[in-house]
Amino acid sequence: MKDRVEEYISNLIDKKFEEKKSDKEWDLYFMKIAFLVSERSSCTHRKVGAVIVKDKRILATGYNQPPSGFPHCDVIGCIRDDLNIKSGEYQEICYGLHAEQNALMQAAKFGISTDGASIYVTHQPCSICARLIINAGIKKVIYGGNYPDALTKLFFKQTGVEFKMMNMELE
């Protein structure tokens, strides 16, 4: 038996093994996780999830919600509704942090470098999150749905961050 095992292993030594999953399959996998993470959101309007990934490993996740210790929007109500603020306008007037912000803060809190990473987000990041993503060293942004903030695309284009919308169906 020992000879058979050694022969079997020696036959494997010279073989080249290739990754079975394509980049599109990996993108779909991480985007599905971002949508799963978004289910934790307490936002009464848009549930957003984000997953920061490097070398096919999850570094951090985040979803949109108020800061730790602050009442959640499904309890306290939505300040944006009360003030009739449209989506994409006056982003600073909100109790919640965006999913991308929460994912970046989780990485920072636990000392995890995001330099050279990718981020998968259920929706296009806003321009505030785009600034944070760029300065965190993230090189690729994959998102699932649009968000009304044209400045985001300008930031990513001018700084060389890869930015693409993903169709959730594998081709």
N, C-alpha and C positions, 0 to 999 in steps of 0.2 A: 504493500500500500504506500509506503514511504517513497518508493521509486516513482510511482504513478503521480503522487502529489508534486514531487520535485520536477518531473517532466512537464506536468501541466503548468506549473508556475514558470518554468523556463520558457515555455511557449508564449506566455503572456508578456514577458519582459520586453521583447522587441516590438510588440504591437502598439499602435497609436490609438488611443481612445478619444473620441470626440464627444463634446457636450451634446446631449440629446435635445435639450430645449433651445429653441432659437431665441434671439433677442426679443422678438415679438411675443413669444410665449412668456418670457420672464416679465416683460412689461405688463402683460395681461394679469399675471399672477400678483404682482405688487399693486396694480391698480385695484384688483378685487379686494386686496387687504385694505387699501385706503377706503373703499366703500364700506367695508365691514367696520373699520375704525369709526367712520362717520356716524354710525348708528348710536354711538355713545353721546353724541351732541345733544345739548338741551336747548338749542336754538329753535325758536318757534317758526322760523321761515326757511332756512337753508341749512341742511346738515352737511358739513364738510369734513372730510378726513384727509390726513396727510401721512405719508410714510417716507422717511429718509433712509436711503439704501446706499451701501458701498460694497463693491465686490460681491454682489448678490446676497448681502447680509443686511438685515434690518438693524439700523442704528437707533432710531427713535420713531415714535408715532405721535400724532396729535389730532385733536378735533376741536371745533369751535365751541367755546364755553367761557363763562366769566372766570376771573382769577380764583385760585384756591381760596376757600373761605368766604367768598362772596356768593349771595343767593343766585341760583340759576334762573335763567330767563323764563323757564316754564313755571317758576314759582313767583318771581318778583314782577314779571311782565316785561314787555319789550319797550325800552325807551324810544326806539326808532319809530315804533307804531304810534306811541303817545304823542310824538312830535311830528308825525307825518313825513318822515324822511324816506326818500326813494332809495332803492338799492343802488349801490355804487357811488352815492353822494355822502359827504361828511362821515367818512368811515371811522373817524375818531370818536363819533358820538354813538357809542355802543358799549354795553357792559362786557361783551365777550371779546376774547382774543381769537384771532383767526387760527385755523388748524395748523397752518404753516408756522405761525408764531409759537404755538404750543409745542410743536415738534422740535423746533429750534431751541426753545427754552428747556425742554426735557434733555436734549443732548448737552446743552451747556451745564445744566444742573448736575449732571452725572459725569461731566468731564469727557464727553465723546466728541471727537473732532469730526466736523462735517466737510472738511476740505476735500474737494474732488468727488463728492457724493452726488447722487441723484435724488430728486424728490418727486414722489407720485402724489397728485392731489386730485380730489374728485371734481374740483372746479378750477378755472384759471385763477392764479393768484392775483390779488389786487396790487397796485403799484407800491403800496407800503410794504407788503410781504415780498414783492420783487426786490426791493432795496435790501431787505434783510437776507434773502436767499443769496443774492450776489455777494454781499460782504461776508457771508458764512462760508463762501468758497464752493457752493454747490454749482456744478457744471451742467446739469441736465434737469429740465423740468418737463414732466409728462402730466397732462391734465385731462380730465374727462368731460368737462362742460365749460361753457363760456361764462364770463363775468364782465359786466359793463365797465371796463377800465382800460382804455386804449394805451395809456402811458406804460403799462406793464410790458407790452410788446416792444416798445422803444427801448426801455431799460435793458431787456434781455438781448435784443439785437445789437445794441451798441457795446455791450460788455462781453459778447461772445458766448452767452449762456444758451445752450441748445434748448429749444422751447417748442413743444409740439402737442397738439391735441390728439388723443387716442380714441379710436373707434373701439368700443368694448367687445366687439365680435372678432374672434381670431380669423384671419383670412386664410 
